[in-house]
Protein backbone atom coordinates (compact mmCIF):
# COMPACT_ATOMS: atom_id res chain seq x y z
CA UNK A 1 0.00 0.00 0.00
CA UNK A 2 1.40 3.39 -1.00
CA UNK A 3 0.22 6.79 0.25
CA UNK A 4 0.54 9.46 -2.45
CA UNK A 5 -1.46 12.30 -0.95
CA UNK A 6 1.37 14.38 0.54
CA UNK A 7 1.74 16.81 -2.38
CA UNK A 8 -1.88 16.97 -3.56
CA UNK A 9 -4.71 19.21 -2.46
CA UNK A 10 -6.77 16.08 -1.90
CA UNK A 11 -4.61 15.39 1.16
CA UNK A 12 -7.46 16.43 3.49
CA UNK A 13 -8.59 12.87 2.86
CA UNK A 14 -6.68 9.67 2.33
CA UNK A 15 -5.82 8.80 -1.27
CA UNK A 16 -4.13 5.41 -1.31
CA UNK A 17 -3.04 3.00 -4.02
CA UNK A 18 -2.19 -0.67 -4.09
CA UNK A 19 0.87 -0.84 -6.33
CA UNK A 20 2.79 -3.87 -7.50
CA UNK A 21 6.32 -2.86 -8.44
CA UNK A 22 8.89 -4.78 -10.43
CA UNK A 23 12.40 -3.26 -10.61
CA UNK A 24 10.95 0.16 -9.80
CA UNK A 25 8.22 -0.07 -12.49
CA UNK A 26 4.54 -0.16 -11.60
CA UNK A 27 3.06 -3.34 -13.08
CA UNK A 28 -0.31 -3.31 -11.28
CA UNK A 29 -2.23 -0.45 -9.68
CA UNK A 30 -5.50 -0.11 -7.84
CA UNK A 31 -7.00 2.91 -6.10
CA UNK A 32 -8.30 2.39 -2.55
CA UNK A 33 -11.11 4.85 -1.73
CA UNK A 34 -13.63 4.86 1.08
CA UNK A 35 -11.72 6.20 4.08
CA UNK A 36 -13.86 9.37 4.26
CA UNK A 37 -17.21 7.83 3.39
CA UNK A 38 -19.95 9.53 5.45
CA UNK A 39 -23.02 8.01 3.82
CA UNK A 40 -24.07 11.44 2.55
CA UNK A 41 -26.69 10.07 0.17
CA UNK A 42 -28.44 8.32 3.06
CA UNK A 43 -28.21 11.40 5.27
CA UNK A 44 -30.08 13.46 2.65
CA UNK A 45 -33.15 11.37 3.42
CA UNK A 46 -33.24 12.79 6.95
CA UNK A 47 -32.65 16.48 6.03
CA UNK A 48 -35.12 18.94 4.58
CA UNK A 49 -34.20 20.98 1.51
CA UNK A 50 -32.70 23.82 3.54
CA UNK A 51 -30.62 21.54 5.76
CA UNK A 52 -29.61 19.46 2.74
CA UNK A 53 -27.51 22.32 1.36
CA UNK A 54 -25.09 21.84 4.25
CA UNK A 55 -24.55 18.26 3.07
CA UNK A 56 -24.55 19.00 -0.65
CA UNK A 57 -21.53 21.29 -0.38
CA UNK A 58 -19.29 18.99 1.68
CA UNK A 59 -17.93 16.46 -0.79
CA UNK A 60 -16.12 18.83 -3.21
CA UNK A 61 -14.58 21.30 -0.81
CA UNK A 62 -12.78 23.19 -3.60
CA UNK A 63 -16.08 24.21 -5.23
CA UNK A 64 -18.79 23.59 -2.63
CA UNK A 65 -21.31 25.88 -4.29
CA UNK A 66 -21.59 23.38 -7.16
CA UNK A 67 -23.24 20.81 -4.91
CA UNK A 68 -25.63 23.45 -3.62
CA UNK A 69 -26.60 24.54 -7.13
CA UNK A 70 -27.32 20.95 -8.18
CA UNK A 71 -29.63 20.30 -5.23
CA UNK A 72 -31.39 23.64 -5.58
CA UNK A 73 -31.95 23.10 -9.30
CA UNK A 74 -33.39 19.63 -8.73
CA UNK A 75 -35.94 20.94 -6.22
CA UNK A 76 -36.74 23.95 -8.42
CA UNK A 77 -37.31 21.66 -11.39
CA UNK A 78 -39.96 19.62 -9.55
CA UNK A 79 -41.50 22.78 -8.11
CA UNK A 80 -41.75 24.33 -11.59
CA UNK A 81 -39.88 27.33 -10.26
CA UNK A 82 -37.94 29.88 -12.33
CA UNK A 83 -35.04 31.45 -10.45
CA UNK A 84 -34.59 35.24 -10.79
CA UNK A 85 -31.95 36.09 -13.45
CA UNK A 86 -29.78 37.96 -10.96
CA UNK A 87 -29.69 34.92 -8.65
CA UNK A 88 -28.64 32.67 -11.55
CA UNK A 89 -25.78 35.02 -12.42
CA UNK A 90 -24.62 35.13 -8.80
CA UNK A 91 -24.63 31.34 -8.56
CA UNK A 92 -22.52 31.05 -11.71
CA UNK A 93 -20.18 33.84 -10.61
CA UNK A 94 -19.35 32.09 -7.33
CA UNK A 95 -18.96 28.80 -9.22
CA UNK A 96 -16.48 30.33 -11.69
CA UNK A 97 -14.51 31.98 -8.89
CA UNK A 98 -14.41 28.55 -7.22
CA UNK A 99 -13.21 27.02 -10.50
CA UNK A 100 -10.30 29.45 -10.64
CA UNK A 101 -9.44 28.82 -6.98
CA UNK A 102 -9.60 25.05 -7.55
CA UNK A 103 -7.24 25.20 -10.52
CA UNK A 104 -4.75 27.18 -8.43
CA UNK A 105 -5.08 24.56 -5.69
CA UNK A 106 -4.11 21.85 -8.19
CA UNK A 107 -1.46 23.75 -10.15
CA UNK A 108 0.55 24.92 -7.14
CA UNK A 109 1.35 21.47 -5.72
CA UNK A 110 1.97 20.20 -9.28
CA UNK A 111 4.91 22.55 -9.83
CA UNK A 112 7.56 20.59 -7.94
CA UNK A 113 6.91 16.95 -8.96
CA UNK A 114 6.50 17.98 -12.62
CA UNK A 115 9.78 19.93 -12.66
CA UNK A 116 8.38 23.36 -13.41
CA UNK A 117 11.09 26.04 -13.09
CA UNK A 118 10.91 28.09 -9.89
CA UNK A 119 8.58 25.45 -8.46
CA UNK A 120 8.60 26.81 -4.91
CA UNK A 121 7.85 30.35 -6.10
CA UNK A 122 5.01 29.12 -8.30
CA UNK A 123 3.54 27.04 -5.48
CA UNK A 124 3.65 30.02 -3.13
CA UNK A 125 2.10 32.33 -5.70
CA UNK A 126 -0.69 29.85 -6.44
CA UNK A 127 -1.45 29.56 -2.72
CA UNK A 128 -1.47 33.33 -2.26
CA UNK A 129 -3.72 33.98 -5.25
CA UNK A 130 -6.05 31.19 -4.25
CA UNK A 131 -6.28 32.72 -0.79
CA UNK A 132 -7.28 36.03 -2.37
CA UNK A 133 -10.13 34.36 -4.26
CA UNK A 134 -11.31 32.33 -1.27
CA UNK A 135 -11.23 35.47 0.88
CA UNK A 136 -13.25 37.28 -1.76
CA UNK A 137 -15.88 34.52 -1.78
CA UNK A 138 -15.94 34.68 2.03
CA UNK A 139 -16.61 38.42 1.85
CA UNK A 140 -19.81 37.62 -0.06
CA UNK A 141 -21.00 34.41 1.59
CA UNK A 142 -19.54 34.65 5.10
CA UNK A 143 -17.78 31.26 4.83
CA UNK A 144 -14.44 30.17 3.44
CA UNK A 145 -15.35 26.64 2.42
CA UNK A 146 -18.92 25.39 3.00
CA UNK A 147 -20.54 28.57 1.77
CA UNK A 148 -24.25 27.53 1.84
CA UNK A 149 -24.94 30.40 -0.55
CA UNK A 150 -27.36 28.80 -3.04
CA UNK A 151 -30.87 28.13 -1.75
CA UNK A 152 -34.01 26.75 -3.35
CA UNK A 153 -35.35 29.72 -5.29
CA UNK A 154 -32.13 31.69 -5.65
CA UNK A 155 -29.26 32.69 -3.38
CA UNK A 156 -29.05 33.60 0.29
CA UNK A 157 -28.40 37.32 -0.26
CA UNK A 158 -27.35 39.83 -2.91
CA UNK A 159 -23.87 41.12 -3.74
CA UNK A 160 -22.96 44.74 -3.17
CA UNK A 161 -21.66 46.88 -6.07
CA UNK A 162 -18.31 47.27 -4.29
CA UNK A 163 -17.89 43.49 -4.15
CA UNK A 164 -18.62 43.19 -7.87
CA UNK A 165 -16.08 45.92 -8.64
CA UNK A 166 -13.48 44.09 -6.60
CA UNK A 167 -14.31 40.88 -8.50
CA UNK A 168 -13.37 42.42 -11.84
CA UNK A 169 -10.16 43.88 -10.42
CA UNK A 170 -9.14 40.61 -8.74
CA UNK A 171 -9.82 38.46 -11.81
CA UNK A 172 -7.97 40.84 -14.10
CA UNK A 173 -4.94 40.94 -11.80
CA UNK A 174 -4.60 37.15 -11.49
CA UNK A 175 -5.20 36.69 -15.22
CA UNK A 176 -2.49 39.24 -15.96
CA UNK A 177 0.13 38.22 -13.39
CA UNK A 178 -0.22 34.54 -12.49
CA UNK A 179 -1.57 32.69 -15.52
CA UNK A 180 1.30 33.71 -17.84
CA UNK A 181 3.85 32.45 -15.30
CA UNK A 182 2.35 28.97 -15.29
CA UNK A 183 2.03 29.04 -19.08
CA UNK A 184 5.71 29.96 -19.39
CA UNK A 185 6.76 27.27 -16.89
CA UNK A 186 4.94 24.62 -18.94
CA UNK A 187 6.87 25.40 -22.13
CA UNK A 188 10.33 24.85 -20.67
CA UNK A 189 12.43 21.81 -21.68
CA UNK A 190 12.53 20.63 -18.05
CA UNK A 191 8.76 20.43 -17.73
CA UNK A 192 8.09 19.09 -21.24
CA UNK A 193 10.79 16.44 -20.89
CA UNK A 194 9.51 15.38 -17.47
CA UNK A 195 5.80 15.13 -18.30
CA UNK A 196 5.44 14.28 -21.99
CA UNK A 197 4.01 10.77 -22.34
CA UNK A 198 3.46 10.50 -18.61
CA UNK A 199 0.17 8.95 -17.46
CA UNK A 200 -1.46 8.73 -20.89
CA UNK A 201 -5.24 8.19 -20.94
CA UNK A 202 -6.47 7.11 -24.37
CA UNK A 203 -9.78 8.43 -25.76
CA UNK A 204 -11.40 4.98 -25.49
CA UNK A 205 -10.29 4.62 -21.88
CA UNK A 206 -11.55 8.12 -21.07
CA UNK A 207 -14.94 7.46 -22.66
CA UNK A 208 -15.21 4.07 -21.00
CA UNK A 209 -14.79 5.59 -17.55
CA UNK A 210 -17.03 8.60 -18.16
CA UNK A 211 -14.12 11.06 -18.00
CA UNK A 212 -15.02 14.73 -18.16
CA UNK A 213 -13.56 18.13 -17.43
CA UNK A 214 -9.79 18.48 -17.78
CA UNK A 215 -9.21 14.71 -17.77
CA UNK A 216 -11.69 14.04 -20.56
CA UNK A 217 -10.84 17.01 -22.76
CA UNK A 218 -7.09 16.33 -22.60
CA UNK A 219 -7.85 12.89 -24.06
CA UNK A 220 -10.05 14.20 -26.85
CA UNK A 221 -13.45 14.00 -25.15
CA UNK A 222 -14.58 17.48 -26.19
CA UNK A 223 -17.48 17.86 -23.79
CA UNK A 224 -18.31 20.75 -21.47
CA UNK A 225 -21.73 21.24 -19.90
CA UNK A 226 -21.23 25.00 -19.91
CA UNK A 227 -21.83 25.00 -23.66
CA UNK A 228 -25.32 23.59 -23.02
CA UNK A 229 -26.12 25.84 -20.06
CA UNK A 230 -28.55 28.62 -21.11
CA UNK A 231 -27.41 30.79 -18.20
CA UNK A 232 -23.96 31.04 -19.83
CA UNK A 233 -25.44 32.37 -23.08
CA UNK A 234 -23.21 35.13 -24.41
CA UNK A 235 -20.37 34.48 -21.99
CA UNK A 236 -18.99 31.44 -23.80
CA UNK A 237 -19.42 33.18 -27.14
CA UNK A 238 -16.75 35.57 -25.91
CA UNK A 239 -14.62 32.81 -24.39
CA UNK A 240 -14.80 29.33 -25.98
CA UNK A 241 -14.51 26.29 -23.74
CA UNK A 242 -10.81 25.40 -23.32
CA UNK A 243 -9.97 22.34 -25.44
CA UNK A 244 -6.70 21.12 -26.95
CA UNK A 245 -5.99 22.08 -30.54
CA UNK A 246 -6.94 19.37 -33.08
CA UNK A 247 -4.30 16.67 -33.04
CA UNK A 248 -2.94 17.84 -29.67
CA UNK A 249 -5.13 15.62 -27.48
CA UNK A 250 -2.13 13.92 -25.90
CA UNK A 251 -3.98 12.61 -22.86
CA UNK A 252 -0.77 12.86 -20.82
CA UNK A 253 0.31 14.95 -17.84
CA UNK A 254 1.40 17.82 -20.09
CA UNK A 255 -2.02 17.99 -21.74
CA UNK A 256 -3.91 17.89 -18.45
CA UNK A 257 -1.80 20.54 -16.74
CA UNK A 258 -1.98 22.85 -19.75
CA UNK A 259 -5.75 22.51 -19.69
CA UNK A 260 -5.81 23.27 -15.95
CA UNK A 261 -4.04 26.54 -16.75
CA UNK A 262 -6.55 27.22 -19.53
CA UNK A 263 -9.39 26.48 -17.09
CA UNK A 264 -7.87 28.93 -14.61
CA UNK A 265 -7.92 31.65 -17.25
CA UNK A 266 -11.43 30.67 -18.36
CA UNK A 267 -12.79 30.79 -14.80
CA UNK A 268 -11.27 34.21 -14.19
CA UNK A 269 -12.58 35.67 -17.45
CA UNK A 270 -16.04 34.18 -17.07
CA UNK A 271 -16.23 35.56 -13.53
CA UNK A 272 -15.13 38.95 -14.87
CA UNK A 273 -17.84 38.79 -17.54
CA UNK A 274 -20.55 37.64 -15.14
CA UNK A 275 -19.76 40.42 -12.68
CA UNK A 276 -20.23 42.89 -15.53
CA UNK A 277 -23.58 41.31 -16.39
CA UNK A 278 -24.65 41.61 -12.76
CA UNK A 279 -23.90 45.32 -12.79
CA UNK A 280 -26.53 45.65 -15.54
CA UNK A 281 -29.05 43.15 -14.11
CA UNK A 282 -31.40 44.24 -11.36
CA UNK A 283 -34.19 42.52 -9.51
CA UNK A 284 -34.53 40.18 -6.58
CA UNK A 285 -32.20 37.26 -5.81
CA UNK A 286 -34.63 34.78 -4.24
CA UNK A 287 -38.24 33.60 -4.20
CA UNK A 288 -40.23 33.54 -0.99
CA UNK A 289 -40.91 30.01 0.18
CA UNK A 290 -43.24 28.53 2.81
CA UNK A 291 -41.79 27.70 6.21
CA UNK A 292 -42.15 23.99 5.45
CA UNK A 293 -41.14 23.28 1.83
CA UNK A 294 -42.60 20.15 0.29
CA UNK A 295 -41.38 19.21 -3.19
CA UNK A 296 -43.97 17.57 -5.51
CA UNK A 297 -43.73 13.90 -6.39
CA UNK A 298 -41.33 13.24 -9.24
CA UNK A 299 -37.79 12.65 -10.48
CA UNK A 300 -35.27 15.30 -11.49
CA UNK A 301 -31.82 14.71 -13.03
CA UNK A 302 -29.45 17.69 -13.03
CA UNK A 303 -25.94 18.23 -14.41
CA UNK A 304 -23.30 20.88 -13.82
CA UNK A 305 -19.72 21.45 -15.01
CA UNK A 306 -17.69 21.67 -11.81
CA UNK A 307 -13.89 22.16 -11.64
CA UNK A 308 -13.26 18.40 -11.45
CA UNK A 309 -15.65 17.64 -14.31
CA UNK A 310 -19.30 16.76 -14.92
CA UNK A 311 -21.27 16.41 -11.69
CA UNK A 312 -24.80 15.07 -11.60
CA UNK A 313 -27.61 14.56 -9.12
CA UNK A 314 -30.83 12.57 -9.12
CA UNK A 315 -33.65 13.69 -6.84
CA UNK A 316 -36.64 11.44 -6.17
CA UNK A 317 -39.41 13.14 -4.22
CA UNK A 318 -42.50 11.54 -2.70
CA UNK A 319 -44.03 14.92 -1.84
CA UNK A 320 -42.46 15.09 1.61
CA UNK A 321 -40.31 17.80 3.17
CA UNK A 322 -37.23 15.56 2.76
CA UNK A 323 -35.97 13.77 -0.38
CA UNK A 324 -36.97 10.13 -0.73
CA UNK A 325 -33.67 9.63 -2.57
CA UNK A 326 -30.87 11.97 -3.55
CA UNK A 327 -28.04 10.33 -5.51
CA UNK A 328 -24.78 11.98 -6.57
CA UNK A 329 -22.63 11.40 -9.65
CA UNK A 330 -19.26 12.87 -8.73
CA UNK A 331 -16.51 13.34 -11.36
CA UNK A 332 -13.66 12.44 -9.02
CA UNK A 333 -15.15 8.98 -8.48
CA UNK A 334 -15.10 8.40 -12.24
CA UNK A 335 -11.50 9.63 -12.52
CA UNK A 336 -9.99 7.70 -9.60
CA UNK A 337 -9.71 4.38 -11.47
CA UNK A 338 -8.31 6.27 -14.47
CA UNK A 339 -5.58 7.62 -12.21
CA UNK A 340 -4.70 4.07 -11.20
CA UNK A 341 -4.58 3.04 -14.88
CA UNK A 342 -2.41 6.04 -15.77
CA UNK A 343 0.34 4.83 -13.43
CA UNK A 344 0.79 1.45 -15.13
CA UNK A 345 4.15 1.04 -16.83
CA UNK A 346 5.71 4.06 -15.13
CA UNK A 347 8.35 4.18 -12.46
CA UNK A 348 7.34 4.78 -8.85
CA UNK A 349 9.24 8.07 -9.01
CA UNK A 350 6.73 9.27 -11.62
CA UNK A 351 3.65 8.53 -9.52
CA UNK A 352 3.57 11.93 -7.79
CA UNK A 353 3.81 13.79 -11.11
CA UNK A 354 0.97 11.73 -12.59
CA UNK A 355 -1.18 12.31 -9.50
CA UNK A 356 -0.50 16.06 -9.71
CA UNK A 357 -2.01 16.20 -13.19
CA UNK A 358 -5.40 14.83 -12.08
CA UNK A 359 -7.95 17.25 -10.59
CA UNK A 360 -9.41 14.96 -7.92
CA UNK A 361 -10.90 15.75 -4.51
CA UNK A 362 -11.12 12.79 -2.14
CA UNK A 363 -14.42 13.87 -0.62
CA UNK A 364 -15.78 13.84 -4.16
CA UNK A 365 -14.65 10.21 -4.45
CA UNK A 366 -16.07 9.09 -1.11
CA UNK A 367 -19.03 11.53 -0.93
C-alpha positions as CSV (number, residue, x, y, z in Angstrom):
1,X,0.0,0.0,0.0
2,X,1.4,3.4,-1.0
3,X,0.2,6.8,0.3
4,X,0.5,9.5,-2.4
5,X,-1.5,12.3,-1.0
6,X,1.4,14.4,0.5
7,X,1.7,16.8,-2.4
8,X,-1.9,17.0,-3.6
9,X,-4.7,19.2,-2.5
10,X,-6.8,16.1,-1.9
11,X,-4.6,15.4,1.2
12,X,-7.5,16.4,3.5
13,X,-8.6,12.9,2.9
14,X,-6.7,9.7,2.3
15,X,-5.8,8.8,-1.3
16,X,-4.1,5.4,-1.3
17,X,-3.0,3.0,-4.0
18,X,-2.2,-0.7,-4.1
19,X,0.9,-0.8,-6.3
20,X,2.8,-3.9,-7.5
21,X,6.3,-2.9,-8.4
22,X,8.9,-4.8,-10.4
23,X,12.4,-3.3,-10.6
24,X,11.0,0.2,-9.8
25,X,8.2,-0.1,-12.5
26,X,4.5,-0.2,-11.6
27,X,3.1,-3.3,-13.1
28,X,-0.3,-3.3,-11.3
29,X,-2.2,-0.5,-9.7
30,X,-5.5,-0.1,-7.8
31,X,-7.0,2.9,-6.1
32,X,-8.3,2.4,-2.5
33,X,-11.1,4.9,-1.7
34,X,-13.6,4.9,1.1
35,X,-11.7,6.2,4.1
36,X,-13.9,9.4,4.3
37,X,-17.2,7.8,3.4
38,X,-20.0,9.5,5.5
39,X,-23.0,8.0,3.8
40,X,-24.1,11.4,2.5
41,X,-26.7,10.1,0.2
42,X,-28.4,8.3,3.1
43,X,-28.2,11.4,5.3
44,X,-30.1,13.5,2.7
45,X,-33.1,11.4,3.4
46,X,-33.2,12.8,7.0
47,X,-32.6,16.5,6.0
48,X,-35.1,18.9,4.6
49,X,-34.2,21.0,1.5
50,X,-32.7,23.8,3.5
51,X,-30.6,21.5,5.8
52,X,-29.6,19.5,2.7
53,X,-27.5,22.3,1.4
54,X,-25.1,21.8,4.3
55,X,-24.5,18.3,3.1
56,X,-24.5,19.0,-0.7
57,X,-21.5,21.3,-0.4
58,X,-19.3,19.0,1.7
59,X,-17.9,16.5,-0.8
60,X,-16.1,18.8,-3.2
61,X,-14.6,21.3,-0.8
62,X,-12.8,23.2,-3.6
63,X,-16.1,24.2,-5.2
64,X,-18.8,23.6,-2.6
65,X,-21.3,25.9,-4.3
66,X,-21.6,23.4,-7.2
67,X,-23.2,20.8,-4.9
68,X,-25.6,23.4,-3.6
69,X,-26.6,24.5,-7.1
70,X,-27.3,20.9,-8.2
71,X,-29.6,20.3,-5.2
72,X,-31.4,23.6,-5.6
73,X,-32.0,23.1,-9.3
74,X,-33.4,19.6,-8.7
75,X,-35.9,20.9,-6.2
76,X,-36.7,24.0,-8.4
77,X,-37.3,21.7,-11.4
78,X,-40.0,19.6,-9.5
79,X,-41.5,22.8,-8.1
80,X,-41.7,24.3,-11.6
81,X,-39.9,27.3,-10.3
82,X,-37.9,29.9,-12.3
83,X,-35.0,31.5,-10.5
84,X,-34.6,35.2,-10.8
85,X,-32.0,36.1,-13.4
86,X,-29.8,38.0,-11.0
87,X,-29.7,34.9,-8.7
88,X,-28.6,32.7,-11.5
89,X,-25.8,35.0,-12.4
90,X,-24.6,35.1,-8.8
91,X,-24.6,31.3,-8.6
92,X,-22.5,31.1,-11.7
93,X,-20.2,33.8,-10.6
94,X,-19.4,32.1,-7.3
95,X,-19.0,28.8,-9.2
96,X,-16.5,30.3,-11.7
97,X,-14.5,32.0,-8.9
98,X,-14.4,28.6,-7.2
99,X,-13.2,27.0,-10.5
100,X,-10.3,29.5,-10.6
101,X,-9.4,28.8,-7.0
102,X,-9.6,25.1,-7.6
103,X,-7.2,25.2,-10.5
104,X,-4.8,27.2,-8.4
105,X,-5.1,24.6,-5.7
106,X,-4.1,21.8,-8.2
107,X,-1.5,23.8,-10.2
108,X,0.5,24.9,-7.1
109,X,1.3,21.5,-5.7
110,X,2.0,20.2,-9.3
111,X,4.9,22.5,-9.8
112,X,7.6,20.6,-7.9
113,X,6.9,16.9,-9.0
114,X,6.5,18.0,-12.6
115,X,9.8,19.9,-12.7
116,X,8.4,23.4,-13.4
117,X,11.1,26.0,-13.1
118,X,10.9,28.1,-9.9
119,X,8.6,25.4,-8.5
120,X,8.6,26.8,-4.9
121,X,7.9,30.4,-6.1
122,X,5.0,29.1,-8.3
123,X,3.5,27.0,-5.5
124,X,3.7,30.0,-3.1
125,X,2.1,32.3,-5.7
126,X,-0.7,29.9,-6.4
127,X,-1.4,29.6,-2.7
128,X,-1.5,33.3,-2.3
129,X,-3.7,34.0,-5.2
130,X,-6.1,31.2,-4.3
131,X,-6.3,32.7,-0.8
132,X,-7.3,36.0,-2.4
133,X,-10.1,34.4,-4.3
134,X,-11.3,32.3,-1.3
135,X,-11.2,35.5,0.9
136,X,-13.2,37.3,-1.8
137,X,-15.9,34.5,-1.8
138,X,-15.9,34.7,2.0
139,X,-16.6,38.4,1.9
140,X,-19.8,37.6,-0.1
141,X,-21.0,34.4,1.6
142,X,-19.5,34.6,5.1
143,X,-17.8,31.3,4.8
144,X,-14.4,30.2,3.4
145,X,-15.4,26.6,2.4
146,X,-18.9,25.4,3.0
147,X,-20.5,28.6,1.8
148,X,-24.3,27.5,1.8
149,X,-24.9,30.4,-0.6
150,X,-27.4,28.8,-3.0
151,X,-30.9,28.1,-1.7
152,X,-34.0,26.8,-3.3
153,X,-35.4,29.7,-5.3
154,X,-32.1,31.7,-5.6
155,X,-29.3,32.7,-3.4
156,X,-29.1,33.6,0.3
157,X,-28.4,37.3,-0.3
158,X,-27.4,39.8,-2.9
159,X,-23.9,41.1,-3.7
160,X,-23.0,44.7,-3.2
161,X,-21.7,46.9,-6.1
162,X,-18.3,47.3,-4.3
163,X,-17.9,43.5,-4.2
164,X,-18.6,43.2,-7.9
165,X,-16.1,45.9,-8.6
166,X,-13.5,44.1,-6.6
167,X,-14.3,40.9,-8.5
168,X,-13.4,42.4,-11.8
169,X,-10.2,43.9,-10.4
170,X,-9.1,40.6,-8.7
171,X,-9.8,38.5,-11.8
172,X,-8.0,40.8,-14.1
173,X,-4.9,40.9,-11.8
174,X,-4.6,37.1,-11.5
175,X,-5.2,36.7,-15.2
176,X,-2.5,39.2,-16.0
177,X,0.1,38.2,-13.4
178,X,-0.2,34.5,-12.5
179,X,-1.6,32.7,-15.5
180,X,1.3,33.7,-17.8
181,X,3.8,32.4,-15.3
182,X,2.3,29.0,-15.3
183,X,2.0,29.0,-19.1
184,X,5.7,30.0,-19.4
185,X,6.8,27.3,-16.9
186,X,4.9,24.6,-18.9
187,X,6.9,25.4,-22.1
188,X,10.3,24.9,-20.7
189,X,12.4,21.8,-21.7
190,X,12.5,20.6,-18.1
191,X,8.8,20.4,-17.7
192,X,8.1,19.1,-21.2
193,X,10.8,16.4,-20.9
194,X,9.5,15.4,-17.5
195,X,5.8,15.1,-18.3
196,X,5.4,14.3,-22.0
197,X,4.0,10.8,-22.3
198,X,3.5,10.5,-18.6
199,X,0.2,9.0,-17.5
200,X,-1.5,8.7,-20.9
201,X,-5.2,8.2,-20.9
202,X,-6.5,7.1,-24.4
203,X,-9.8,8.4,-25.8
204,X,-11.4,5.0,-25.5
205,X,-10.3,4.6,-21.9
206,X,-11.5,8.1,-21.1
207,X,-14.9,7.5,-22.7
208,X,-15.2,4.1,-21.0
209,X,-14.8,5.6,-17.5
210,X,-17.0,8.6,-18.2
211,X,-14.1,11.1,-18.0
212,X,-15.0,14.7,-18.2
213,X,-13.6,18.1,-17.4
214,X,-9.8,18.5,-17.8
215,X,-9.2,14.7,-17.8
216,X,-11.7,14.0,-20.6
217,X,-10.8,17.0,-22.8
218,X,-7.1,16.3,-22.6
219,X,-7.8,12.9,-24.1
220,X,-10.0,14.2,-26.9
221,X,-13.5,14.0,-25.1
222,X,-14.6,17.5,-26.2
223,X,-17.5,17.9,-23.8
224,X,-18.3,20.7,-21.5
225,X,-21.7,21.2,-19.9
226,X,-21.2,25.0,-19.9
227,X,-21.8,25.0,-23.7
228,X,-25.3,23.6,-23.0
229,X,-26.1,25.8,-20.1
230,X,-28.6,28.6,-21.1
231,X,-27.4,30.8,-18.2
232,X,-24.0,31.0,-19.8
233,X,-25.4,32.4,-23.1
234,X,-23.2,35.1,-24.4
235,X,-20.4,34.5,-22.0
236,X,-19.0,31.4,-23.8
237,X,-19.4,33.2,-27.1
238,X,-16.8,35.6,-25.9
239,X,-14.6,32.8,-24.4
240,X,-14.8,29.3,-26.0
241,X,-14.5,26.3,-23.7
242,X,-10.8,25.4,-23.3
243,X,-10.0,22.3,-25.4
244,X,-6.7,21.1,-26.9
245,X,-6.0,22.1,-30.5
246,X,-6.9,19.4,-33.1
247,X,-4.3,16.7,-33.0
248,X,-2.9,17.8,-29.7
249,X,-5.1,15.6,-27.5
250,X,-2.1,13.9,-25.9
251,X,-4.0,12.6,-22.9
252,X,-0.8,12.9,-20.8
253,X,0.3,15.0,-17.8
254,X,1.4,17.8,-20.1
255,X,-2.0,18.0,-21.7
256,X,-3.9,17.9,-18.5
257,X,-1.8,20.5,-16.7
258,X,-2.0,22.9,-19.8
259,X,-5.8,22.5,-19.7
260,X,-5.8,23.3,-16.0
261,X,-4.0,26.5,-16.7
262,X,-6.5,27.2,-19.5
263,X,-9.4,26.5,-17.1
264,X,-7.9,28.9,-14.6
265,X,-7.9,31.7,-17.2
266,X,-11.4,30.7,-18.4
267,X,-12.8,30.8,-14.8
268,X,-11.3,34.2,-14.2
269,X,-12.6,35.7,-17.5
270,X,-16.0,34.2,-17.1
271,X,-16.2,35.6,-13.5
272,X,-15.1,39.0,-14.9
273,X,-17.8,38.8,-17.5
274,X,-20.6,37.6,-15.1
275,X,-19.8,40.4,-12.7
276,X,-20.2,42.9,-15.5
277,X,-23.6,41.3,-16.4
278,X,-24.7,41.6,-12.8
279,X,-23.9,45.3,-12.8
280,X,-26.5,45.6,-15.5
281,X,-29.1,43.2,-14.1
282,X,-31.4,44.2,-11.4
283,X,-34.2,42.5,-9.5
284,X,-34.5,40.2,-6.6
285,X,-32.2,37.3,-5.8
286,X,-34.6,34.8,-4.2
287,X,-38.2,33.6,-4.2
288,X,-40.2,33.5,-1.0
289,X,-40.9,30.0,0.2
290,X,-43.2,28.5,2.8
291,X,-41.8,27.7,6.2
292,X,-42.1,24.0,5.4
293,X,-41.1,23.3,1.8
294,X,-42.6,20.2,0.3
295,X,-41.4,19.2,-3.2
296,X,-44.0,17.6,-5.5
297,X,-43.7,13.9,-6.4
298,X,-41.3,13.2,-9.2
299,X,-37.8,12.6,-10.5
300,X,-35.3,15.3,-11.5
301,X,-31.8,14.7,-13.0
302,X,-29.5,17.7,-13.0
303,X,-25.9,18.2,-14.4
304,X,-23.3,20.9,-13.8
305,X,-19.7,21.5,-15.0
306,X,-17.7,21.7,-11.8
307,X,-13.9,22.2,-11.6
308,X,-13.3,18.4,-11.4
309,X,-15.7,17.6,-14.3
310,X,-19.3,16.8,-14.9
311,X,-21.3,16.4,-11.7
312,X,-24.8,15.1,-11.6
313,X,-27.6,14.6,-9.1
314,X,-30.8,12.6,-9.1
315,X,-33.6,13.7,-6.8
316,X,-36.6,11.4,-6.2
317,X,-39.4,13.1,-4.2
318,X,-42.5,11.5,-2.7
319,X,-44.0,14.9,-1.8
320,X,-42.5,15.1,1.6
321,X,-40.3,17.8,3.2
322,X,-37.2,15.6,2.8
323,X,-36.0,13.8,-0.4
324,X,-37.0,10.1,-0.7
325,X,-33.7,9.6,-2.6
326,X,-30.9,12.0,-3.6
327,X,-28.0,10.3,-5.5
328,X,-24.8,12.0,-6.6
329,X,-22.6,11.4,-9.7
330,X,-19.3,12.9,-8.7
331,X,-16.5,13.3,-11.4
332,X,-13.7,12.4,-9.0
333,X,-15.1,9.0,-8.5
334,X,-15.1,8.4,-12.2
335,X,-11.5,9.6,-12.5
336,X,-10.0,7.7,-9.6
337,X,-9.7,4.4,-11.5
338,X,-8.3,6.3,-14.5
339,X,-5.6,7.6,-12.2
340,X,-4.7,4.1,-11.2
341,X,-4.6,3.0,-14.9
342,X,-2.4,6.0,-15.8
343,X,0.3,4.8,-13.4
344,X,0.8,1.5,-15.1
345,X,4.2,1.0,-16.8
346,X,5.7,4.1,-15.1
347,X,8.4,4.2,-12.5
348,X,7.3,4.8,-8.9
349,X,9.2,8.1,-9.0
350,X,6.7,9.3,-11.6
351,X,3.6,8.5,-9.5
352,X,3.6,11.9,-7.8
353,X,3.8,13.8,-11.1
354,X,1.0,11.7,-12.6
355,X,-1.2,12.3,-9.5
356,X,-0.5,16.1,-9.7
357,X,-2.0,16.2,-13.2
358,X,-5.4,14.8,-12.1
359,X,-8.0,17.2,-10.6
360,X,-9.4,15.0,-7.9
361,X,-10.9,15.7,-4.5
362,X,-11.1,12.8,-2.1
363,X,-14.4,13.9,-0.6
364,X,-15.8,13.8,-4.2
365,X,-14.7,10.2,-4.5
366,X,-16.1,9.1,-1.1
367,X,-19.0,11.5,-0.9
